[in-house]
Amino acid sequence: MTGYALAHLRKAPVHADVLEYLERIDATLAPFAGRFIVHGGAIEVLEGDWPGDLVVIEFPDLARARAWYHSNDYQKIKPLRTRHLTGEVILVEGVAAGHDSSEIAANIRGGGAVR
């Protein structure tokens, strides 16, 4: 199952550390087959409030997403971002091809767990 790293980052003034982070992050993704699928593109807010930018990085599976985040190479550059940008970062598993949301509803109706 595909894994994703998502970051909701608040806007902040551009800093040299953040530019260095951007210059170096791609090299940390390569060993884990990670690739940006969203990287701060235009956002159209349809409901609620969305202060900041969205970043989505796709990995072949959640294990590789986790391994990338905890890798020495990524941990070395992470402070370049975290010292200057606030926000949330999560890892999440994708869904299989043919995913059917009604199956979740049926499971819940049958007393199953919400997932």
N, C-alpha and C positions, 0 to 999 in steps of 0.2 A: 504494500500500500504506500502510495506517495506520502512524503512528509514535507511539511512546510515550516519555515521560520518566518514569523510575522512580527513587524515592529511598527508601533504607532508612536512616532516621534514628534514632539512639540517643536514648533519653529523657534529658531534661535539665531542670533547673529552668526555669520560665517566666521569660523575660526581656523587657523592654520592646522591645528590638530585634526579637525574634522576633514579637511581637505586631504591630509596625509592618510587618514583612515580610508577615505574613498579610493585613494590611489593604491592602497594595499589589500583591500578586502577580497578582490577577485582571486588573487593568488591563494587565499585561504580556502576558498570554495572549491577550487579545481580538484584537490585530492578526494573530495567527497561527492563529486558530480553535482554540485550545487549550481543553480543558475537563478539570476534575478528574473522574476516574471512581472513584478511591479516595483518601481524604484522612484517614489516621489512624484508620480505623474499627477495630472490634473484630477481633482476630486470634485464630484458633484454630490453634495449632501442632500439626500432625499428625506431623511428623518433624523431628528436629533441634532447634535452638535459634533463636529469633528475638527478639533483644533490640531492642526499639524499635518504630517505626511504619513503615508503608508508605504512600507517596504514588505515585499513578499519574495522569499527565496524558496525555490522548489528543490527537493532532493528525491532520489529514487525511493527512499523509505525513511521512516522516523528515526531509525537507528543511526543512519548517516547524518541526519540533521543534528541529532544530539551529539554525535562524535565531532562534527564540525564546530559546534558551539563551544564544546569543552576542550577542543584541540589547543595545543600550545601556541600554534601560529595565530589562531584567532584571539586567544586570551592576551597575547602580547599587544595586539592593536586595539582591543576593546576599550581600554581607558581613554584612548584618543577620542572616542565617541562619548562615553559616559561622563567624562568631565565637563562636557559642554552641551549635551542634548539630554533632555529628560523624556521619558515615555515608558511604554510597556513593550516587552519582548516575550513572545510565546512560541512554543513548538506545538504543532497540531498535525494529526494524521488526516490524510485525505480520505475520500470514499472510493469504493471500487467502481469500475465501469458498470453502468446499468443500475446505479443506486436508485432506490425508490423510497421516497420519504413516507409513503403510505405504510410501508413495512414497519417503520418506527412507531407510527400511530397504532398499528395493529398490535405490536408488542406491548405498548403501554396499556392499551385497552385490555389486553390479556393478563395484566398484572406484572409484566416484565419491567426491567429497569429502563430508565430513561438514558439513552445514549445517542 
